[in-house]
Amino acid sequence: MAGGFPNPIPGLAPGAALIELFDSRRETMSERPSAELHYLAVNCGDEGVVRLQCGAIPSYYNNIPLQSIEIAERVNDTTWKIIARFGIQNQTVVQYDTSGGTQHITQSIQTVSKYGDYCDDLAGAIGYDGEHVQGVDIVIPNLTWAETYFLTDSQVAAAYPYYYMLTGKVNSYVFRGLDTGRCCSWAARARNAVQRVCGRSRSSSPSR
């Protein structure tokens, strides 16, 4: 059995204490950081006393909130192994791409002004060379983004029909700052891990 840190957490029950083990503090640094702290609850005669000891476990570890506490093993009559898991729930990860495309246009929306003494009225034609309207290529801004949510099984199961009906639809109200009809839902994807991961892809481009 691994030894404890020099300063055990004082017990919430008389004579009891919570000792953090040396193989504790396992941490994962990623988009969804997580950590585990391993303890021994000593001088605890039953589960009720152990639960009291668990109240001494910190609510955060390196700014990661406490997610669950497991009474993992009864080592002997009065010693119990405790695992505290820290992680971020209901986190949203957003990825986006603003790569634009080009569009060839031959007509302007309006003629702002004319210069010179002899300016024909070309009715908004762009690049007229006397025979053909050559037009011009312009850059069209485009925004595509995906939102990833980490949800429980029950949350995702209840949402399947809803996401199905949204595919190919545009927003009927202001959404993420975009006016009505400017955002299209492309797809929703889910995969099963410890928690389900649900992603939604959307795009928006300016009306012309």
N, C-alpha and C positions, 0 to 999 in steps of 0.2 A: 504494500500500500504506500502511495506517495505521501511524503511529508507535507505539512501545512505551512502557510506563511507564518511569520513570527507573531503577528498580531491578529488573533481570531476576532471575528465580529462578536461583540457581547451578546449573550443570549437574551431573548425576550421572555423565556421561561426560566425559573430559578435553577441555577446550576448548568443550564444548557448553553451551547455556543455553536457558532457557525464558522467553520474553518475552510478557507479557500485552498484548494490543492495546487501543487506545483505544476501539474499538467493542465491547468486552467488557462483561460484567456486565449482561446482559439478564435481567430478573427479572419473574416473574408472581406477583402476590400474590392468592391465592384460597384456597378450601378445600384445594386441592392445590398449594401453592406450588412454583414451579420457577425455575430460573435456568440461564444459559449463560455460561461463561467462554471467551473465544477467545484462543489463544496462537500464537506462532510458536516452533517448536523450531529453533534455529540451530546451525550447525556440526555437523550430524548427517548422516553419510554414508549411512546406510541405516536401514531400519525398526527394526532391533534397537536402535540407539542412540536412536531416537525413543521407543521403548517405555520405555527407561530414563529418559528425560526425563519421561515421563508420571507416573512415580512421585513427582515433586515437586508434582504437583497436589494441593491440599488435599482432605481427605475430606469436609469440610463447607463450605458457603458460607451465611452467615446462618442457621445451624442447619438447613440443608437438606442431606441426605446426597447424596454423589456417586452418580450412577446409571450413567453410561456415559462413555467417552472415545472420541472418533472422530478418527482420523488422516484429516482431511478433504481435504487437497490437498498435493501436492508443488510448492512454489513455484519452487524451483531445485534444483541438485544437492545442496545441504546445508541447505535451509530447508523446513520443513514446517508446514502449518497444522493446529492441534489445536483441537477443540471438546470442552469438558468440560460435560456436562449433569448438573444436580442436580435431584432430584425425590424425592417421597415415594411409595414403593411399598407395596402392601398396607394402605393407609390405609382406615379405616372412618369413614363419615359417618353419624351417627344423627339422624333427625328424629322428633319424637314429638308427640302431641296427647292431652291428658287431658280433652278436652271430654266432659262427662257428659250423659246423657239423663234423662228422668223416667219413672217407672213408677207406675201407679195400683194401690194395694193395698187390700184390704178386710179382711184378717186379719192380726193381729199374730202374731209367732213365739211370744210368751208374754205373760202378764199379770204385770207386775212387782209391782203393789200396787193396792189399792182404797182409796178415800177416801169418807167419809160413812157415815151409818147405813143408808142404803138403796141398796145397789149390786147391781144385777142381774148375774148371770153371763151375759155376752154371748158366751161361748165364743171370745173373741179378736176379735170383730167390731169394726171401727174406724168411728167416726162414726155409730153407730146413732141415728136420730132418733125412734124409736118405730114407724116404718113401714119405713124403708129403711136399708140400710147404705151410708152415703155414701163411706166410705173416705178415702184421702188420697194425694196425689202425693208421692213421695220421689225424691231425686236418686240416680241410679245412676252411680257412677264408671266410666269407661271409658278404657282406655289403648290407643292405636293408635300404632305406630311403624314406621319403615322404616329399614333398614340398607343402606348403599351401600358396596360393595367395589370396588376398582380391581384387576382381575386380568388375567392374560395370557390369550391366546386358548386355550391348551391347558387352563388351569385351568377356564375357563368351559365349554368343550366337554365336558369329562369330567363336569361337574355337571348338565347338562341333564336326564337321566333322574331324577336324585335330587330336583331341585327340582320336577319334574312330579309325582312321587309324594307330595311333602310338601303340595301344595296342598289346603287344606281339612282338614288333619290337626291334631291337638292334641299337645302335648308329652307324652312318655311318661316323662319324668324332670324334675327341677328345671331350669328354663331361665331364664336372666337373673333369677334370684331368684323366679320364679313356680313354684308347686307344680304337680304333675302334673295335666294336663287343663285348665290355666288359660290356655294360650296357643294361639292358632290361627294357622296360616300361611295368609295370604290369597293371595299371589301372588309370583312371581319374574319380574323383567324384566331384559333385557340389551340393550345397544346397543354398537355397534362404534365405537371411536375409535382413538387411537393404542394405547391399551389398552382392553379391554372393561370396561364398567361394569355391575356386577350388583347389583340392588337386591332386597331382600326386605321384604315388608310383613307385619306381624303385629299381632294385637290381643289384649287381655285384658280381662275384666271379672269382677267378683267373683261367686262362686257364691252363690245365694240360696236 
